């Protein structure tokens, strides 16, 4: 059974971010194993986040665009907001995966294994995980995977579920202001959303 200092289940945004941060920390020489069900097939996604001016965050240099003005609209009012001292940035998942794997490839002590974690077991000196019939022991194990059927919300809290459907739109002539992101536009039909106890809005990153 192979042993590692750290085992990270899931090599998506969370798992790769953690591995990169460990590689940049005083723990850079620890043995790390990342377990991912598919290392070659990923859904196309866009991740957006806030960054304070003068305080760049990891992966900020691969953001494909930055916005300093946001639009919020309702049927009766439209607000154009400046985000200073923050800025809104977005990263394409393909760029993130490429950059993270390039960084981690420089560390021979960081390894990947492809497959599903069949079982996780706590042990006296850490945790044990079985992947494709092989067992791996870790002093620490971080599980970044999420399965909705295992989610058990605490009764005292309220939870919101957000679903996003996205399209990439190209126009024959300029139709959007690339300096302004439409953060929330509620000028959309709300009938079906109201029936389900929710709301809907448009979100545009030009």
C-alpha positions in Angstrom: 0.0 0.0 0.0 1.4 3.4 -1.1 1.7 6.1 1.6 1.4 9.8 1.2 1.5 12.8 3.4 -1.7 14.2 1.8 -4.4 12.7 -0.4 -6.8 15.0 -2.2 -10.0 13.5 -3.6 -11.1 15.4 -6.7 -8.8 17.3 -9.0 -11.2 20.0 -10.0 -11.2 23.6 -9.0 -11.0 23.0 -5.2 -8.6 20.0 -5.3 -6.1 21.6 -7.8 -6.2 24.9 -6.0 -5.3 23.2 -2.7 -2.5 21.2 -4.3 -1.1 24.4 -5.9 -1.2 26.2 -2.6 0.6 23.4 -0.9 3.2 23.4 -3.6 3.8 27.1 -3.0 4.0 26.7 0.8 6.7 25.4 3.2 5.0 22.0 2.7 6.1 21.9 -1.0 8.2 18.8 -0.4 5.5 16.6 1.1 4.1 13.7 -0.9 0.7 14.4 -2.4 -1.7 12.2 -4.3 -4.6 13.6 -6.2 -7.5 11.2 -7.1 -9.7 12.2 -10.0 -12.3 10.0 -11.9 -11.2 11.6 -15.3 -8.0 13.5 -15.9 -8.8 14.2 -19.5 -12.5 15.1 -19.7 -13.8 18.2 -18.0 -17.0 20.2 -18.5 -16.5 23.7 -20.0 -17.1 26.2 -17.2 -16.4 29.8 -16.4 -15.5 30.8 -12.8 -15.9 34.4 -11.7 -14.6 35.9 -8.5 -13.8 39.2 -6.6 -10.3 40.5 -6.3 -9.1 43.5 -4.3 -6.9 45.9 -6.2 -3.3 45.5 -5.2 -3.9 42.1 -3.6 -3.9 39.6 -6.5 -5.2 36.1 -5.9 -3.8 32.8 -7.2 -4.5 32.2 -10.9 -5.4 35.8 -11.4 -2.9 36.1 -14.2 -4.9 33.6 -16.4 -8.2 35.5 -16.0 -9.6 36.3 -19.5 -11.3 39.5 -18.5 -11.7 42.0 -15.7 -14.7 44.3 -15.0 -14.8 47.4 -12.8 -18.4 48.3 -13.5 -21.5 46.2 -12.9 -25.1 46.5 -14.0 -28.0 45.5 -11.7 -31.5 46.0 -13.1 -35.1 45.5 -12.1 -38.3 46.3 -14.1 -38.4 49.7 -12.5 -34.7 50.7 -11.8 -31.3 50.2 -13.3 -28.1 50.7 -11.4 -24.6 51.0 -12.8 -22.2 50.3 -10.0 -18.4 50.8 -9.7 -16.7 48.1 -7.8 -13.6 50.0 -6.5 -11.5 48.9 -4.6 -12.6 45.5 -5.9 -12.7 44.1 -9.4 -14.6 41.2 -10.9 -12.6 38.7 -12.8 -13.3 35.5 -14.7 -11.3 32.4 -15.6 -12.1 29.7 -18.2 -11.9 26.2 -16.8 -9.6 25.0 -19.6 -7.1 27.7 -18.8 -7.2 26.9 -15.1 -6.7 23.1 -15.6 -3.8 23.7 -18.0 -2.1 26.2 -15.7 -2.6 24.1 -12.5 -1.2 20.9 -14.2 1.8 22.8 -15.6 2.6 24.1 -12.1 2.2 20.7 -10.4 4.2 18.9 -13.1 7.4 20.5 -11.7 7.0 18.6 -8.4 7.9 14.9 -8.6 6.4 14.4 -5.2 2.9 15.3 -6.5 1.2 12.4 -8.3 -2.2 11.8 -9.9 -4.3 8.6 -10.1 -7.4 8.3 -12.3 -10.4 6.5 -10.9 -13.2 6.6 -8.4 -12.7 6.4 -4.7 -14.6 3.3 -3.8 -14.1 3.5 -0.1 -12.7 5.9 2.5 -11.7 4.6 5.9 -10.3 6.4 9.0 -7.2 4.8 10.5 -5.1 5.5 13.6 -2.5 7.4 11.6 -4.7 9.1 9.0 -7.1 7.8 6.4 -7.1 5.0 3.8 -8.8 5.2 0.3 -9.3 2.5 -2.2 -9.2 3.4 -5.9 -9.7 0.8 -8.6 -8.6 -2.1 -6.3 -5.5 -0.2 -5.0 -5.3 1.1 -1.5 -3.5 4.4 -0.6 -2.8 5.6 2.9 -2.6 9.3 3.7 -1.6 11.1 6.9 -4.3 13.7 5.9 -7.1 13.3 3.4 -9.1 16.1 1.9 -12.3 15.3 0.1 -13.3 18.0 -2.4 -15.9 15.8 -4.1 -19.6 16.5 -3.7 -22.6 14.2 -4.1 -26.0 15.7 -3.6 -27.5 12.4 -2.3 -24.9 12.6 0.6 -25.8 16.2 1.5 -27.6 16.4 4.8 -28.6 20.0 5.6 -28.9 21.1 9.2 -32.5 21.8 10.1 -31.7 25.2 11.6 -30.3 26.6 8.4 -31.8 27.6 5.1 -30.1 26.6 1.9 -30.3 28.1 -1.6 -29.7 26.1 -4.7 -28.5 28.0 -7.8 -28.7 26.5 -11.3 -27.0 28.2 -14.2 -27.6 27.7 -17.9 -25.0 29.4 -20.1 -24.6 30.3 -23.7 -21.7 31.8 -25.6 -23.0 34.4 -27.9 -21.3 36.1 -30.9 -22.7 39.0 -32.8 -22.0 40.4 -36.2 -21.4 43.9 -34.8 -20.6 45.3 -31.3 -23.7 44.7 -29.1 -22.2 44.7 -25.6 -20.0 47.0 -23.5 -16.9 44.9 -22.6 -16.3 47.2 -19.7 -19.6 46.5 -17.9 -20.8 43.1 -16.6 -24.5 42.5 -16.2 -24.4 41.1 -12.7 -28.1 40.6 -12.1 -30.9 41.6 -14.5 -34.3 40.7 -13.0 -36.2 42.0 -16.1 -37.1 38.3 -16.9 -40.3 36.3 -16.5 -40.6 35.3 -12.8 -43.8 33.2 -13.0 -42.2 29.7 -13.1 -39.6 30.8 -10.5 -42.2 32.1 -8.1 -44.0 28.8 -8.3 -40.9 27.0 -7.2 -40.1 29.5 -4.5 -37.2 31.0 -6.4 -36.2 33.8 -8.7 -34.4 34.1 -12.1 -32.1 36.7 -13.6 -29.7 37.2 -16.5 -26.0 37.4 -16.0 -23.7 38.6 -18.8 -20.0 38.7 -19.0 -19.0 40.5 -22.2 
